[in-house]
Amino acid sequence: MSQPKTYPSEPVELPLRTEPEPDPVEGCAGCAELANVRNRARAGDDWTTVTDCNVYLRRHPEGH
C-alpha cells in the first residue's frame, strides 16, 4: 500500500483568456441592448454580468 500524500500538489495553471470583447452588430436591437447592459455592469463593477453579456453577444440567437 502506498503512503498518503502529506504535502500539497503543484498548482494547476489555467490559461489566461485575452480574446477581445465582441462588438454589437449595427442595426440589431438585441445586440445594442446587450452592449448597454454590459456598459452599465462594467460601470458598477459587476464583472459577472459583463462576462455574461459577452457570451450572449457571441452566441446571439439570430446568428449574425
DRENFIRO-939906 format. One line per 8 residues: number of its first residue (from 1); for each residue x, y, z of N, C-alpha, C, O. Coordinates in pm, whole numbers, plus 50000, padded with zeros to 5 digits. Each point is the difference from the previous one (the first is absolute). Layout:
DRENFIRO-939906
NUM	X/Y/Z/X/Y/Z/X/Y/Z/X/Y/Z ~ ... $
This chain:
DRENFIRO-939906
1	50085/49883/50000/49915/50117/50000/50090/50124/50000/50103/50003/50067 ~ 49857/50099/49857/50081/50121/49992/49968/50093/50117/49893/49994/50060 ~ 50202/50090/49967/49985/50098/50108/49911/50116/49952/50012/50042/49885 ~ 49901/50010/50199/49919/50116/49960/50088/50123/49986/50102/50014/50068 ~ 49857/50077/49843/50074/50125/49983/49978/50089/50121/49888/50014/50049 ~ 50219/50044/49998/49991/50092/50114/50041/50142/49961/50024/50085/50086 ~ 49982/49939/49783/50037/50132/49951/49909/50034/49883/49945/49910/49936 ~ 50036/50219/50035/49910/50038/49891/50060/49970/49862/50122/49996/49984 $
9	49793/49983/49920/50044/49980/49862/50038/50134/49940/49971/50106/50056 ~ 50095/49887/49829/50035/50123/49928/49871/50071/49957/49901/49933/49972 ~ 50099/50199/50023/49879/50072/49959/49968/49973/49853/50089/49975/49919 ~ 49784/50031/50050/49955/49984/49862/50004/50136/49934/49944/50097/50051 ~ 50124/49911/49834/50010/50127/49927/49893/50004/49892/50001/49920/49907 ~ 49906/50173/50105/49895/50017/49901/50041/50105/49898/50069/50095/50035 ~ 49890/49890/49840/50038/50099/49899/49929/50133/50023/49884/50003/50044 ~ 50185/50105/49927/49941/50133/50010/49932/50031/49868/50064/50006/49895 $
17	49805/50013/50111/49925/50029/49878/50002/50150/49974/49948/50079/50079 ~ 50113/49959/49811/50013/50142/49968/49933/50036/49868/50037/50098/49935 ~ 49863/49823/50025/49932/50031/49876/49920/50130/50015/49949/50028/50109 ~ 50041/50050/49785/49928/50129/50010/49850/49979/50021/49944/49896/49966 ~ 49994/50205/50091/49855/49995/50020/49929/50009/49865/50047/50070/49910 ~ 49842/49861/50075/49926/50008/49873/49934/50136/49984/49957/50062/50098 ~ 50036/49984/49779/49934/50126/49968/49855/49973/49963/49970/49899/49936 ~ 49938/50190/50103/49860/49983/49959/49988/50025/49849/50072/50081/49943 $
25	49834/49847/49995/49975/50017/49857/49913/50124/49980/49899/50018/50068 ~ 50142/50068/49839/49925/50123/49973/49859/49968/49954/49979/49913/49915 ~ 49924/50158/50140/49862/49983/49959/49925/49890/50073/49880/49982/49977 ~ 50187/49944/50111/49934/49893/50074/49965/50050/50140/50089/50035/50078 ~ 49783/49968/49953/49955/50051/50131/50048/49909/50114/50034/50049/50107 ~ 49969/49820/49870/50045/49907/50103/50146/50021/50035/50037/50002/50117 ~ 50046/50015/49781/50142/50025/50022/50022/50134/50073/50083/50011/50090 ~ 49841/50089/49868/50012/50132/50062/49964/49994/50148/50067/50061/50083 $
33	49827/49866/49950/49958/49988/50140/50104/49925/50083/50030/50040/50112 ~ 50024/49853/49832/50105/49926/50072/50123/50088/50023/50061/49994/50107 ~ 49975/50086/49794/50115/50090/50015/49972/50106/50108/50089/50035/50077 ~ 49787/50016/49929/49963/50098/50103/50005/49938/50140/50051/50060/50094 ~ 49895/49818/49919/50004/49932/50129/50145/49975/50042/50036/50019/50116 ~ 50046/49939/49789/50142/49976/50028/50069/50128/50048/50079/49996/50094 ~ 49892/50116/49841/50062/50127/50041/49956/50042/50140/50082/50046/50080 ~ 49789/49937/49951/49953/50034/50135/50060/49906/50104/50034/50043/50110 $
41	49978/49831/49856/50059/49903/50094/50146/50033/50026/50047/49990/50113 ~ 50025/50048/49782/50142/50035/50017/50014/50123/50090/50090/50006/50083 ~ 49820/50091/49900/50005/50121/50082/49974/49968/50147/50050/50069/50089 ~ 49871/49826/49937/49969/49960/50137/50089/49888/50052/49971/49941/50104 ~ 50138/50029/49824/50094/49893/50039/49932/49864/50014/50037/49921/50086 ~ 49862/50053/49830/49931/49871/49998/50059/49917/49887/49943/49992/49891 ~ 50172/49946/50135/50076/49931/49896/49933/49870/49956/50024/49953/49889 ~ 49892/49990/50195/49926/49880/49960/49903/50034/49888/49990/49926/49902 $
49	49939/50184/50111/49905/50042/49897/50073/50042/49873/49951/49974/49890 ~ 50164/50090/50123/50080/50036/49883/50036/49874/49921/49986/49996/49878 ~ 50060/49902/50193/50036/49874/49935/49878/49934/49937/50008/49949/49888 ~ 49880/50051/50183/49877/49941/49946/49957/50070/49871/49962/49934/49903 ~ 50045/50198/50096/49963/50075/49879/50093/49966/49884/49955/49989/49886 ~ 50173/49994/50142/50094/49962/49894/49965/49863/49942/50005/49980/49879 ~ 49959/49927/50208/49960/49867/49954/49874/50010/49916/49992/49938/49893 ~ 49908/50139/50153/49875/50014/49924/50024/50068/49865/49936/49965/49901 $
57	50155/50132/50095/50030/50065/49872/50067/49902/49904/49972/50003/49880 ~ 50115/49911/50171/50066/49902/49914/49903/49893/49951/50014/49949/49889 ~ 49887/50018/50193/49904/49895/49966/49863/50058/49968/49897/49942/50036 ~ 50102/50169/49897/49876/50069/49971/49906/49907/49925/50041/49934/49904 ~ 49832/50059/50138/49906/49905/49940/49970/50025/49852/49958/49908/49929 ~ 50062/50213/50025/49972/50027/49858/50117/49963/49912/49990/50007/49877 ~ 50121/49953/50183/50115/49951/49925/50063/50097/49903/50018/49968/49883 ~ 50015/50149/50165/50062/50102/49913/50128/49948/49941/50066/50072/49924 $
